[in-house]
Each structure stands twice: as C-alpha cells, then as structure tokens.
Amino acid sequence: MSFSFARVRKRNIRFFALFLAALPLGACFGPPVVEEKPTPPLVEPSRLGRPFSGPFPFVVAFPETVFYLTGPQQAKPPDGVFAKGMRVAIILDEGSYSLVTSETGVTAYVSTGSLRKIEPPK
C-alpha cells in the first residue's frame, strides 16, 4: 500500500469546500455589529440648535484651554482657546471630552478635566 499526497490534498480540498458551503455568507465576511449605548444629553434636546441663555454651571479652570469645533479628534490644530474663568454649560459628557456651550455662544469640545463646577454662594 502506497501513500499518495494527491489523495490527502484532494480530501482536504473537498472537506474545506463542504465546510465553506455550510457557513452562512454573512457569518465570516459581514461587518462587525457594535451596539452603542446612547448617552443622554445634559441639556434638554429641544434647546440644541437654538441660542442657549443659561444657566452656565461650570467654569473653565485652566488658562488657554483649547477647544475643537467638529469633535475631540486631534488630527488638526485646535480651533480656539477658552480663557480661564469662562462659564460654560455641558451639553454632552463623552468621557475625557465634553461638548459645551459657552456664555459667548461657542459650542465646542473641551477636555472634561479642565472644567470645574461653580459652587453656589452660601
């Protein structure tokens, strides 16, 4: 009895073809399904897109805090800076960055660590 690599190769190819035929097409080649948890806005959604008149319960705690208008990605230079003491309202808290609206009407992303809550007077 002689051993033939051709028979082994043919059997492996046939097994692989049957294996592929049994798989649903989307099981291996479809895009991954990612479920995102929605984050509730901190400001009422009906206010978004309209001028915001307050309240502004947070303040920028560091001088020259940079902001980004289109998102927290840093593939480009910052779009501007907030001065220390600028009062802002958080619209969305997205972890390390927050979408804020300032007293001057600028809506932008800033580092969450640069914001401090204003303590009410006693």
SULNOR-V296395 format. One record per run of one state. SS is the DSSP state (@ for helix, = for strand, . for the rest). FROM is the first residue (numbers start at 1). TO is the last residue. If there is no record, write none. Layout:
SS;FROM;TO
SS;FROM;TO
//
This chain:
.;1;4
@;5;22
.;23;24
@;25;29
.;30;44
@;45;47
.;48;57
=;58;60
.;61;64
=;65;68
.;69;79
=;80;82
.;83;86
=;87;93
.;94;96
=;97;102
.;103;106
=;107;111
@;112;114
=;115;117
.;118;122
//
